[in-house]
Amino acid sequence: MPSLHPRASSSPADLQPPLTAAGTPGIWRRMACWLYEGLLLFAVVFVAGWLFSTLGQMRDAMDTRRPLFQAFLFVVFGIYFTVFWSRGQTLAMKTWKLRLVDRQGRTPSQGRALVRYLLSWVWFLPPLAAIHALPFKVSGGEVTVLLTGWVLVWALLARFHPQQQFWHDVWAGTRIVDATSLPR
């Protein structure tokens, strides 16, 4: 006779029912959430920067440890997103009623959330690498235009996916769904 109790090794993600027909939120709603996430990350950067500069006794932003600080922020962001995405939502996603799920409609594992974090850098790394490779110096305004242009192009490329998902989600095996369309 099958047991009514879940296995002791089951994770909460295994106990969730599979997603059947959750709606895909519109691109502009997801981008609004993305911008709001950037505002919330300001607080994360502030606290992480204060901690790093205090413990490292940095005197100014042009300190020689700047690359180490950038690597530290990369790790801090990775922890932030991996923890929240492995629970299904960041604070901004809760506000915009969005949820991250895997292909089966379950909350992604921490490993899958980490892969999504690493793949999400496709939003920034290509234009930054191109700017770095240019044989001439570009101004801050030109960098802003190039980054903004790339982000808009990358966001609009989701229109070419059958479910209009962002390509880093497709590659990571995740997708963003409307949290209000999920069963409670």
Secondary structure in CASP SS format (residue, H / E / C, confidence):
PFRMAT SS
TARGET T0000
AUTHOR 0000-0000-0000
METHOD secondary structure of the structure
MODEL  1
M C 1.00
P C 1.00
S C 1.00
L C 1.00
H C 1.00
P C 1.00
R C 1.00
A C 1.00
S C 1.00
S C 1.00
S C 1.00
P C 1.00
A C 1.00
D C 1.00
L C 1.00
Q C 1.00
P C 1.00
P C 1.00
L C 1.00
T C 1.00
A C 1.00
A C 1.00
G C 1.00
T C 1.00
P C 1.00
G C 1.00
I H 1.00
W H 1.00
R H 1.00
R H 1.00
M H 1.00
A H 1.00
C H 1.00
W H 1.00
L H 1.00
Y H 1.00
E H 1.00
G H 1.00
L H 1.00
L H 1.00
L H 1.00
F H 1.00
A H 1.00
V H 1.00
V H 1.00
F H 1.00
V H 1.00
A H 1.00
G H 1.00
W H 1.00
L H 1.00
F H 1.00
S H 1.00
T H 1.00
L H 1.00
G H 1.00
Q C 1.00
M C 1.00
R C 1.00
D C 1.00
A C 1.00
M C 1.00
D C 1.00
T C 1.00
R C 1.00
R H 1.00
P H 1.00
L H 1.00
F H 1.00
Q H 1.00
A H 1.00
F H 1.00
L H 1.00
F H 1.00
V H 1.00
V H 1.00
F H 1.00
G H 1.00
I H 1.00
Y H 1.00
F H 1.00
T H 1.00
V H 1.00
F H 1.00
W H 1.00
S C 1.00
R C 1.00
G C 1.00
Q C 1.00
T C 1.00
L H 1.00
A H 1.00
M H 1.00
K H 1.00
T H 1.00
W C 1.00
K C 1.00
L E 1.00
R E 1.00
L E 1.00
V E 1.00
D E 1.00
R C 1.00
Q C 1.00
G C 1.00
R C 1.00
T C 1.00
P C 1.00
S C 1.00
Q H 1.00
G H 1.00
R H 1.00
A H 1.00
L H 1.00
V H 1.00
R H 1.00
Y H 1.00
L H 1.00
L H 1.00
S H 1.00
W H 1.00
V H 1.00
W H 1.00
F C 1.00
L H 1.00
P H 1.00
P H 1.00
L H 1.00
A H 1.00
A H 1.00
I H 1.00
H H 1.00
A H 1.00
L C 1.00
P C 1.00
F C 1.00
K C 1.00
V C 1.00
S C 1.00
G H 1.00
G H 1.00
E H 1.00
V H 1.00
T H 1.00
V H 1.00
L H 1.00
L H 1.00
T H 1.00
G H 1.00
W H 1.00
V H 1.00
L H 1.00
V H 1.00
W H 1.00
A H 1.00
L H 1.00
L H 1.00
A H 1.00
R H 1.00
F H 1.00
H C 1.00
P C 1.00
Q C 1.00
Q C 1.00
Q C 1.00
F C 1.00
W H 1.00
H H 1.00
D H 1.00
V H 1.00
W H 1.00
A H 1.00
G C 1.00
T E 1.00
R E 1.00
I E 1.00
V E 1.00
D E 1.00
A H 1.00
T H 1.00
S H 1.00
L C 1.00
P C 1.00
R C 1.00
END
